[in-house]
């Protein structure tokens, strides 16, 4: 009975040792008698108890790795305090187990040396502008070396670039000076634009004023021309009417009478306005003119 119990216990232990359940996103490296045998995938796996041993357990998830801060010297001999973070993933559990004694330390050290090399080829200003280029260069160098370690380097990100306090103050002064320069340039350009707009406005006002004056003169000239034309037309109509009246019977007599009346009025006004008596040189013309006027006045009622 005791032997049966012992056999049962050994059977249970054998079965337990024969079954290995690997979690999802994990890989276990199995060694048989100290030599690599297989890689156990997620799920239920059967092994030989006391012969097969799980030597390494690897997570296949993406792993963030904090790269310690270090001092890097730029091309223009400026010190920078740089730290970053690295993301990697185990892609080959067998190589990750036997390719390096500690792939995490290897990746960390390689990331630091690569970062110093990349920054050493750049000037200080470029290190702040070319972060993406630095990250790409570090990932490219790490990924090539990490293939032998069964690791895939996914990306590297610089967390902080800290120059010395003196350099930082100089950079701040430079930025302030540059902003003041841009402000002065913008102000001068604004004043220039204002002066141009004012000059254009004055020019447009003068042009509009001169065009208005020219249009006024044109309108005045047109008005005078129209008035002269109207007067000429009226005078022409009057002359035509007078001519037509003269051609009618008795028209010539009426003209002679009018002329005689005007002549008499003129002589009368000359005599009234001057103390000196003005006598025509030819009295016969005056007497003839008076006679003609008297004759026409006598004839007028009978007409």
Secondary structure, DSSP 4 states (H G I P E B T S, - for coil): -HHHHHHHHHHHHHHHHHEEEEPTTEEEEEEETTEEEEEEPSEEEE--TTTEEEEEEEE-S-EEEEEEEEEEE-TTS-EEEEEEEEEEEES-HHHHHHS-S-HHHHHHHHHHHHHHHHHHTS-HHHHHH-HHHHHHHHHHHHHHHHGGGTEEEEEEEEEEEEE-HHHHHHHHHHHHHHHHHHHHHHHHHHHHHHHHHHHHHHHHHHHHHHHHHHHHHHHHHHHHHHHHHHHHHHHHHHHHHHHHHHHSTTHHHHHHHHHHHHHHHHHHHHHHH-SSPP--S-HHHHHHHHHHHHHHHHHHHH-
